[in-house]
Amino acid sequence: MSSSNSAVRAVRFPTFFSAFLAFSCALGTVAFLSAQVRAEDTHEVEISIKDHKFDPPSLKLPVGKPIKILVKNLDASAEEFESHDLGFEKVVPGNSSATVRVKPLKPGTYMFFGEFHQDTALGHVVVE
């Protein structure tokens, strides 16, 4: 009787392993495809900081899409790209770049500023 149990276990292990492997592959494929859809669905914009001012000072963004903002700091000193309206703050070292991601937005105007030079580094986002 013990030899027949061994045969049953021997059959079950490959079957379980095959099912697990198939499930893992399917799950990986779904994750890969959804990441591609999210990446393609993201709206990307670029903004520069030069002489402690944003260029352009106004960004136009679409409603309901995730946003990726590439911030290029062309000044030698650091700047903190910040927005209370959009819920982010990111220090961008001098002569470098940083990326800020923003969740999908509703229509409206959202302010942003440079924390270290608030008198000149001002801008806004218009979502429509």
Biotite code that builds the C-alpha atoms (Angstrom):
import biotite.structure as struc

atoms = struc.array([
    struc.Atom([0.000, 0.000, 0.000], chain_id="A", res_id=1, res_name="MET", atom_name="CA", element="C"),
    struc.Atom([2.884, 2.362, 0.675], chain_id="A", res_id=2, res_name="SER", atom_name="CA", element="C"),
    struc.Atom([4.190, 1.962, -2.868], chain_id="A", res_id=3, res_name="SER", atom_name="CA", element="C"),
    struc.Atom([0.849, 3.089, -4.328], chain_id="A", res_id=4, res_name="SER", atom_name="CA", element="C"),
    struc.Atom([0.884, 6.199, -2.079], chain_id="A", res_id=5, res_name="ASN", atom_name="CA", element="C"),
    struc.Atom([4.361, 7.033, -3.388], chain_id="A", res_id=6, res_name="SER", atom_name="CA", element="C"),
    struc.Atom([3.066, 6.789, -6.923], chain_id="A", res_id=7, res_name="ALA", atom_name="CA", element="C"),
    struc.Atom([0.163, 9.101, -6.113], chain_id="A", res_id=8, res_name="VAL", atom_name="CA", element="C"),
    struc.Atom([2.510, 11.647, -4.501], chain_id="A", res_id=9, res_name="ARG", atom_name="CA", element="C"),
    struc.Atom([4.839, 11.430, -7.468], chain_id="A", res_id=10, res_name="ALA", atom_name="CA", element="C"),
    struc.Atom([1.980, 12.296, -9.799], chain_id="A", res_id=11, res_name="VAL", atom_name="CA", element="C"),
    struc.Atom([0.618, 15.122, -7.602], chain_id="A", res_id=12, res_name="ARG", atom_name="CA", element="C"),
    struc.Atom([3.917, 16.999, -7.228], chain_id="A", res_id=13, res_name="PHE", atom_name="CA", element="C"),
    struc.Atom([4.512, 17.571, -10.958], chain_id="A", res_id=14, res_name="PRO", atom_name="CA", element="C"),
    struc.Atom([0.848, 18.490, -11.407], chain_id="A", res_id=15, res_name="THR", atom_name="CA", element="C"),
    struc.Atom([0.976, 20.993, -8.535], chain_id="A", res_id=16, res_name="PHE", atom_name="CA", element="C"),
    struc.Atom([4.311, 22.372, -9.733], chain_id="A", res_id=17, res_name="PHE", atom_name="CA", element="C"),
    struc.Atom([3.012, 22.763, -13.296], chain_id="A", res_id=18, res_name="SER", atom_name="CA", element="C"),
    struc.Atom([-0.101, 24.566, -12.063], chain_id="A", res_id=19, res_name="ALA", atom_name="CA", element="C"),
    struc.Atom([2.011, 26.850, -9.847], chain_id="A", res_id=20, res_name="PHE", atom_name="CA", element="C"),
    struc.Atom([4.384, 27.604, -12.729], chain_id="A", res_id=21, res_name="LEU", atom_name="CA", element="C"),
    struc.Atom([1.504, 28.397, -15.098], chain_id="A", res_id=22, res_name="ALA", atom_name="CA", element="C"),
    struc.Atom([-0.122, 30.663, -12.506], chain_id="A", res_id=23, res_name="PHE", atom_name="CA", element="C"),
    struc.Atom([3.171, 32.485, -11.864], chain_id="A", res_id=24, res_name="SER", atom_name="CA", element="C"),
    struc.Atom([3.718, 33.071, -15.593], chain_id="A", res_id=25, res_name="CYS", atom_name="CA", element="C"),
    struc.Atom([0.176, 34.375, -16.031], chain_id="A", res_id=26, res_name="ALA", atom_name="CA", element="C"),
    struc.Atom([0.546, 36.697, -13.041], chain_id="A", res_id=27, res_name="LEU", atom_name="CA", element="C"),
    struc.Atom([3.859, 38.010, -14.355], chain_id="A", res_id=28, res_name="GLY", atom_name="CA", element="C"),
    struc.Atom([2.349, 38.675, -17.776], chain_id="A", res_id=29, res_name="THR", atom_name="CA", element="C"),
    struc.Atom([-0.567, 40.613, -16.274], chain_id="A", res_id=30, res_name="VAL", atom_name="CA", element="C"),
    struc.Atom([1.802, 42.709, -14.127], chain_id="A", res_id=31, res_name="ALA", atom_name="CA", element="C"),
    struc.Atom([4.035, 43.441, -17.132], chain_id="A", res_id=32, res_name="PHE", atom_name="CA", element="C"),
    struc.Atom([1.121, 44.477, -19.346], chain_id="A", res_id=33, res_name="LEU", atom_name="CA", element="C"),
    struc.Atom([-0.439, 46.719, -16.691], chain_id="A", res_id=34, res_name="SER", atom_name="CA", element="C"),
    struc.Atom([2.904, 48.429, -16.112], chain_id="A", res_id=35, res_name="ALA", atom_name="CA", element="C"),
    struc.Atom([3.130, 49.103, -19.856], chain_id="A", res_id=36, res_name="GLN", atom_name="CA", element="C"),
    struc.Atom([-0.393, 50.532, -19.924], chain_id="A", res_id=37, res_name="VAL", atom_name="CA", element="C"),
    struc.Atom([0.374, 52.784, -16.941], chain_id="A", res_id=38, res_name="ARG", atom_name="CA", element="C"),
    struc.Atom([3.623, 53.986, -18.535], chain_id="A", res_id=39, res_name="ALA", atom_name="CA", element="C"),
    struc.Atom([1.884, 54.740, -21.834], chain_id="A", res_id=40, res_name="GLU", atom_name="CA", element="C"),
    struc.Atom([-0.970, 56.468, -19.993], chain_id="A", res_id=41, res_name="ASP", atom_name="CA", element="C"),
    struc.Atom([1.362, 58.817, -18.062], chain_id="A", res_id=42, res_name="THR", atom_name="CA", element="C"),
    struc.Atom([1.587, 62.372, -19.352], chain_id="A", res_id=43, res_name="HIS", atom_name="CA", element="C"),
    struc.Atom([5.192, 63.636, -19.249], chain_id="A", res_id=44, res_name="GLU", atom_name="CA", element="C"),
    struc.Atom([6.251, 67.283, -19.083], chain_id="A", res_id=45, res_name="VAL", atom_name="CA", element="C"),
    struc.Atom([9.549, 69.070, -18.605], chain_id="A", res_id=46, res_name="GLU", atom_name="CA", element="C"),
    struc.Atom([10.286, 72.241, -16.680], chain_id="A", res_id=47, res_name="ILE", atom_name="CA", element="C"),
    struc.Atom([13.574, 74.075, -16.062], chain_id="A", res_id=48, res_name="SER", atom_name="CA", element="C"),
    struc.Atom([14.845, 76.274, -13.281], chain_id="A", res_id=49, res_name="ILE", atom_name="CA", element="C"),
    struc.Atom([17.178, 79.034, -14.456], chain_id="A", res_id=50, res_name="LYS", atom_name="CA", element="C"),
    struc.Atom([18.089, 82.234, -12.612], chain_id="A", res_id=51, res_name="ASP", atom_name="CA", element="C"),
    struc.Atom([15.744, 81.021, -9.839], chain_id="A", res_id=52, res_name="HIS", atom_name="CA", element="C"),
    struc.Atom([12.711, 81.090, -12.166], chain_id="A", res_id=53, res_name="LYS", atom_name="CA", element="C"),
    struc.Atom([10.641, 78.309, -13.734], chain_id="A", res_id=54, res_name="PHE", atom_name="CA", element="C"),
    struc.Atom([10.590, 77.949, -17.498], chain_id="A", res_id=55, res_name="ASP", atom_name="CA", element="C"),
    struc.Atom([7.844, 77.665, -18.538], chain_id="A", res_id=56, res_name="PRO", atom_name="CA", element="C"),
    struc.Atom([6.091, 79.216, -15.532], chain_id="A", res_id=57, res_name="PRO", atom_name="CA", element="C"),
    struc.Atom([2.801, 77.609, -16.570], chain_id="A", res_id=58, res_name="SER", atom_name="CA", element="C"),
    struc.Atom([2.145, 73.966, -17.440], chain_id="A", res_id=59, res_name="LEU", atom_name="CA", element="C"),
    struc.Atom([-0.980, 72.686, -19.187], chain_id="A", res_id=60, res_name="LYS", atom_name="CA", element="C"),
    struc.Atom([-1.924, 69.140, -18.149], chain_id="A", res_id=61, res_name="LEU", atom_name="CA", element="C"),
    struc.Atom([-4.740, 66.747, -19.064], chain_id="A", res_id=62, res_name="PRO", atom_name="CA", element="C"),
    struc.Atom([-7.516, 65.784, -16.658], chain_id="A", res_id=63, res_name="VAL", atom_name="CA", element="C"),
    struc.Atom([-7.396, 62.348, -15.067], chain_id="A", res_id=64, res_name="GLY", atom_name="CA", element="C"),
    struc.Atom([-3.955, 61.151, -16.197], chain_id="A", res_id=65, res_name="LYS", atom_name="CA", element="C"),
    struc.Atom([-0.937, 60.427, -14.018], chain_id="A", res_id=66, res_name="PRO", atom_name="CA", element="C"),
    struc.Atom([1.760, 63.076, -14.507], chain_id="A", res_id=67, res_name="ILE", atom_name="CA", element="C"),
    struc.Atom([5.538, 62.758, -14.627], chain_id="A", res_id=68, res_name="LYS", atom_name="CA", element="C"),
    struc.Atom([7.388, 66.090, -14.340], chain_id="A", res_id=69, res_name="ILE", atom_name="CA", element="C"),
    struc.Atom([11.079, 66.177, -15.226], chain_id="A", res_id=70, res_name="LEU", atom_name="CA", element="C"),
    struc.Atom([12.635, 69.156, -13.413], chain_id="A", res_id=71, res_name="VAL", atom_name="CA", element="C"),
    struc.Atom([15.981, 70.399, -14.756], chain_id="A", res_id=72, res_name="LYS", atom_name="CA", element="C"),
    struc.Atom([17.825, 72.734, -12.422], chain_id="A", res_id=73, res_name="ASN", atom_name="CA", element="C"),
    struc.Atom([20.174, 74.782, -14.607], chain_id="A", res_id=74, res_name="LEU", atom_name="CA", element="C"),
    struc.Atom([21.321, 76.927, -11.656], chain_id="A", res_id=75, res_name="ASP", atom_name="CA", element="C"),
    struc.Atom([24.430, 76.100, -9.608], chain_id="A", res_id=76, res_name="ALA", atom_name="CA", element="C"),
    struc.Atom([22.439, 76.156, -6.358], chain_id="A", res_id=77, res_name="SER", atom_name="CA", element="C"),
    struc.Atom([19.779, 73.699, -5.235], chain_id="A", res_id=78, res_name="ALA", atom_name="CA", element="C"),
    struc.Atom([16.046, 74.439, -5.412], chain_id="A", res_id=79, res_name="GLU", atom_name="CA", element="C"),
    struc.Atom([13.120, 72.729, -3.717], chain_id="A", res_id=80, res_name="GLU", atom_name="CA", element="C"),
    struc.Atom([10.331, 72.221, -6.253], chain_id="A", res_id=81, res_name="PHE", atom_name="CA", element="C"),
    struc.Atom([7.181, 72.246, -4.120], chain_id="A", res_id=82, res_name="GLU", atom_name="CA", element="C"),
    struc.Atom([3.407, 72.417, -4.338], chain_id="A", res_id=83, res_name="SER", atom_name="CA", element="C"),
    struc.Atom([0.957, 72.298, -1.462], chain_id="A", res_id=84, res_name="HIS", atom_name="CA", element="C"),
    struc.Atom([-1.871, 72.050, -4.020], chain_id="A", res_id=85, res_name="ASP", atom_name="CA", element="C"),
    struc.Atom([-0.325, 69.005, -5.729], chain_id="A", res_id=86, res_name="LEU", atom_name="CA", element="C"),
    struc.Atom([1.143, 67.473, -2.580], chain_id="A", res_id=87, res_name="GLY", atom_name="CA", element="C"),
    struc.Atom([4.851, 67.185, -3.347], chain_id="A", res_id=88, res_name="PHE", atom_name="CA", element="C"),
    struc.Atom([8.228, 68.653, -2.493], chain_id="A", res_id=89, res_name="GLU", atom_name="CA", element="C"),
    struc.Atom([11.473, 67.619, -4.132], chain_id="A", res_id=90, res_name="LYS", atom_name="CA", element="C"),
    struc.Atom([14.945, 69.082, -3.667], chain_id="A", res_id=91, res_name="VAL", atom_name="CA", element="C"),
    struc.Atom([16.711, 69.359, -7.025], chain_id="A", res_id=92, res_name="VAL", atom_name="CA", element="C"),
    struc.Atom([20.477, 69.831, -6.583], chain_id="A", res_id=93, res_name="PRO", atom_name="CA", element="C"),
    struc.Atom([22.217, 72.455, -8.706], chain_id="A", res_id=94, res_name="GLY", atom_name="CA", element="C"),
    struc.Atom([23.033, 71.482, -12.302], chain_id="A", res_id=95, res_name="ASN", atom_name="CA", element="C"),
    struc.Atom([20.984, 68.285, -12.124], chain_id="A", res_id=96, res_name="SER", atom_name="CA", element="C"),
    struc.Atom([17.521, 66.852, -12.723], chain_id="A", res_id=97, res_name="SER", atom_name="CA", element="C"),
    struc.Atom([14.808, 65.160, -10.710], chain_id="A", res_id=98, res_name="ALA", atom_name="CA", element="C"),
    struc.Atom([11.475, 63.538, -11.462], chain_id="A", res_id=99, res_name="THR", atom_name="CA", element="C"),
    struc.Atom([8.212, 64.282, -9.669], chain_id="A", res_id=100, res_name="VAL", atom_name="CA", element="C"),
    struc.Atom([5.163, 62.077, -10.120], chain_id="A", res_id=101, res_name="ARG", atom_name="CA", element="C"),
    struc.Atom([1.668, 63.449, -9.570], chain_id="A", res_id=102, res_name="VAL", atom_name="CA", element="C"),
    struc.Atom([-1.563, 61.472, -9.318], chain_id="A", res_id=103, res_name="LYS", atom_name="CA", element="C"),
    struc.Atom([-4.352, 62.128, -11.845], chain_id="A", res_id=104, res_name="PRO", atom_name="CA", element="C"),
    struc.Atom([-5.846, 65.580, -11.346], chain_id="A", res_id=105, res_name="LEU", atom_name="CA", element="C"),
    struc.Atom([-9.275, 67.166, -11.561], chain_id="A", res_id=106, res_name="LYS", atom_name="CA", element="C"),
    struc.Atom([-9.780, 70.329, -13.651], chain_id="A", res_id=107, res_name="PRO", atom_name="CA", element="C"),
    struc.Atom([-8.406, 73.456, -12.021], chain_id="A", res_id=108, res_name="GLY", atom_name="CA", element="C"),
    struc.Atom([-5.352, 75.606, -11.371], chain_id="A", res_id=109, res_name="THR", atom_name="CA", element="C"),
    struc.Atom([-2.647, 74.377, -9.012], chain_id="A", res_id=110, res_name="TYR", atom_name="CA", element="C"),
    struc.Atom([0.235, 76.525, -7.745], chain_id="A", res_id=111, res_name="MET", atom_name="CA", element="C"),
    struc.Atom([3.888, 75.429, -7.392], chain_id="A", res_id=112, res_name="PHE", atom_name="CA", element="C"),
    struc.Atom([6.989, 77.292, -6.207], chain_id="A", res_id=113, res_name="PHE", atom_name="CA", element="C"),
    struc.Atom([10.663, 77.049, -5.411], chain_id="A", res_id=114, res_name="GLY", atom_name="CA", element="C"),
    struc.Atom([10.972, 76.916, -1.642], chain_id="A", res_id=115, res_name="GLU", atom_name="CA", element="C"),
    struc.Atom([14.473, 78.434, -1.619], chain_id="A", res_id=116, res_name="PHE", atom_name="CA", element="C"),
    struc.Atom([13.573, 81.389, -3.907], chain_id="A", res_id=117, res_name="HIS", atom_name="CA", element="C"),
    struc.Atom([9.859, 81.988, -3.371], chain_id="A", res_id=118, res_name="GLN", atom_name="CA", element="C"),
    struc.Atom([10.038, 85.588, -4.549], chain_id="A", res_id=119, res_name="ASP", atom_name="CA", element="C"),
    struc.Atom([11.015, 84.562, -8.125], chain_id="A", res_id=120, res_name="THR", atom_name="CA", element="C"),
    struc.Atom([10.459, 80.804, -8.500], chain_id="A", res_id=121, res_name="ALA", atom_name="CA", element="C"),
    struc.Atom([6.685, 80.743, -8.957], chain_id="A", res_id=122, res_name="LEU", atom_name="CA", element="C"),
    struc.Atom([4.422, 78.905, -11.359], chain_id="A", res_id=123, res_name="GLY", atom_name="CA", element="C"),
    struc.Atom([1.143, 77.087, -11.840], chain_id="A", res_id=124, res_name="HIS", atom_name="CA", element="C"),
    struc.Atom([-0.444, 74.097, -13.514], chain_id="A", res_id=125, res_name="VAL", atom_name="CA", element="C"),
    struc.Atom([-3.673, 74.379, -15.478], chain_id="A", res_id=126, res_name="VAL", atom_name="CA", element="C"),
    struc.Atom([-5.566, 71.096, -15.753], chain_id="A", res_id=127, res_name="VAL", atom_name="CA", element="C"),
    struc.Atom([-8.277, 70.950, -18.414], chain_id="A", res_id=128, res_name="GLU", atom_name="CA", element="C"),
])
